[in-house]
Amino acid sequence: MANYLAVPVKTTSEVDLIKPIRNFAKENFPNTSSENYDKDLSEFHRLRAHATGKFNDKHESAIEAVGKYYDQFVSVEAKLPFTENQVRVNFTWYDAFAKGTLLSGRPKLTIASGSFEKTCMLFNIAALQSQVASVQSKETDEGLKLSAKLFQQSSGIFKYLKEQVMSLLGRDPTPDMHPDTLAGLSALMVAQAQESIYLKCARDKMKDATVAKIAMQCSCYFSEAIKLLQLYSVKDIFPKEWLISVAGKQAAFHALAEYYQSGAASSKMAYGEEIARLQQAKELTQSAMTRGGKEVDFSKQLSKIDSALQKVKKDNDMIYHDKIPSHKDLPLIDKAVVAKPLPVPEKISSSSTELFSKLVPLAVHNAVSMYESKKNQLVNTEVGRLREATQTLNGILASLNLPAAIEDMGGSDVPSSVKDKAQKIQEQGGLTTLDSLISELPELLSRNKEILDESFRMLDEEAASDLQLKEQFGDKWSRTPSAKLTESIRKDGEKYNSIISNAVHADTVVKEKYNTNKRGFQLLSSPIANLQQALPSGSASNLLKDSESARQLRSLMQQVDAIKNEREVMENELKSATSDMTAKFVSALAADGAIDEDSLSNSELQNIYAPLTQQVNDSLATQERVLSQVQAAHKVFSQEKMLDQSGARREEMLRELATAFDTFTELKSNLEEGTKFYNDLTQILVKFQNKISDLCFARKTEKEELLKDLNQQIASRPAESAPAAPNYQKPKSAAPSRPPPPVVSKPAAAPPVTAPPASASAPPAVSPTQSQSAAAQPTSTYQQPPAPYGQTPHQGMPYPAQPYMYFAPPVPTGFNPYGYGGAFYQNPPAPYPQQQQPGQQPAAGQPPYPQQPGQAPYPQQYQQPPPQGYPYPPQGYPGYPPQ
């Protein structure tokens, strides 16, 4: 029986997992210290290196090592998404079957995708399972059981990949990952799993009918495998010996099914059926040996079947005389499916350790971020309502010169409320603090704009390069376009640009308020004596000090102070309210496999902030009531108070100081928040710039790799054939074509040639006269040439019957010192000098032949010029005597 077929593994290039993951974690998990995941990060990098080093080990430990990394990758990817614009790692994997060439190398694919890494690792797990299964012993139950299990698992993985590979990769894979390739591998693996079970059943000597069903299903599985392996799209991918082996096994297992079914027929004493099935089994085995060639060995099986056939035929001829039916009349053999592709398990390895446990899944992290965004929006809305109402309250009171109007009843003293406001401003640094904060804004703004502009410049430069190469190479430039890849990044950049524009507008408003109230800021920042000197004096109004309107206004001012104090408390409560949504989102993800963030967030925000929102509403309603009372009481107070011109100027100054105090408090808060905003934005923009820088660097590396591959493909592409030459460049006369092959006719019998004397070592000499007469014969007649020396006629090549001039065989290939001037048939050669026999004088006009003592005389040579226009025959004309 043939050996199992094992799938080769894909190979990969080394990658750096540490830097991209660390950068992503710092950017997206700022509240998590790097100490919480540095150790796990190094272990994760080590797991990949260890897994890729186990690809050549045909042992279960290799499956465990690769499976451990695969399991960790699946777990980690929920927290660290490996994509082109998040954790960007360029994973490169080579085709498992292709050998590559010197110029083009092996086909490979590079994608910055975690799905691509998982897919290739899963392919290698299936390949390793097939390799480990293929080396198990077929002589033990444990080996056959393990083989059947691993082949079924491998088949299930290949089947899963076949259904998912295109959606996981999003582009055309390498040939080994093509869906048709994976379908063929899955079919082959399940066929070999069925084969393992057959071997165990045959080894356990189960009932013949049962073994026949299992063997028949084996044949069907291999038949399906050979169909898929021979598809036009993938037939050139697999090794040729695979197709030969599978074809041989398909016929062999059909033969085995017939063999065991013959045993079942024998147990029923159906000897005719037994003989018919054994005959069919023998024919199928012989066919298997023919189809399988050297890749399979079914000789033992054939011997076993033939022996059984001879025995039963003998018994039937002598004893049973049962009729032998035609095989096509026999019932079909049932099939027993005992091997199936197994589903891909959730965990491949037995390891239970989870890396990066301190990091929450990205879905949870995103849900928490959404919750925090909704929470901040709600808090900012409520705090904004409180602050806006307070500003309105302060503005109305300042326009009424309250509470200074009821404290200042004339004279030149500074009212106590104004003194308190001046003291508070001076404690906060006064005008100097505002000037310092305002002077920092342009520098902070300029820094942020420079970072954002540089980020956009890098994106534009990378996009222009990608577009230029796309136009140059067309569809061959297959990587993700920059416009699509950086779409979300550009949206973030536009958002940051809009934020900066809004900040610039807010800074302008702040500066306008600063310039409008600068005189009041200066007075309140100066000593009390300077303030008193700058404040106009007014006439005494002590009669109004104890009036009903003044007392009412004082009571209302106390209520206003209470409102302001309550709002400070409410604002702190709104900002400090917290909730552990991480635990709730994790529980929801574990329970449902998904997170309904909107429902959970709204419910939690309602529980926490509904009471605080109600307090804000109550405070605003109280303010409306108090202000209406203040305006009514102030109207009465104004009517009762009779002021002169100096009193009007004093009241205007007090109103200006009250407005300056409120504006100072507002501007200082706004400038401090603006400074913090710009500093925080700088950190965000630096991370944004680093992200773009890493992306551009990775895209540059990917571009260089892709350009290298394209250049190799271009270099290995065969050159196109030259165009046809124009007529004027063609030669005017072409060489004559070779005449058609001659028609050979049987020549007349030639007289036998008598052997020369033993002392002679050369053929009879031919005189120049004879040579010339032979050359002068007409071309319309043909004469049989004399047979070469030492041979009878027609022992060599038959002579053509077509009439043409006979020419002599060629000269020997060795050096001929008597050649005609070294020329090759330019002129007819002179007659070859006659060899000098002992005691014989040389002919007239011929030099004596240089004869070496003790050697036989040199053989006589003769040459004939060939007819014009006919090529001279090649050296080594058949029948020429050896030199």
Disulfide bonds with the S-S distance in Angstrom:
none
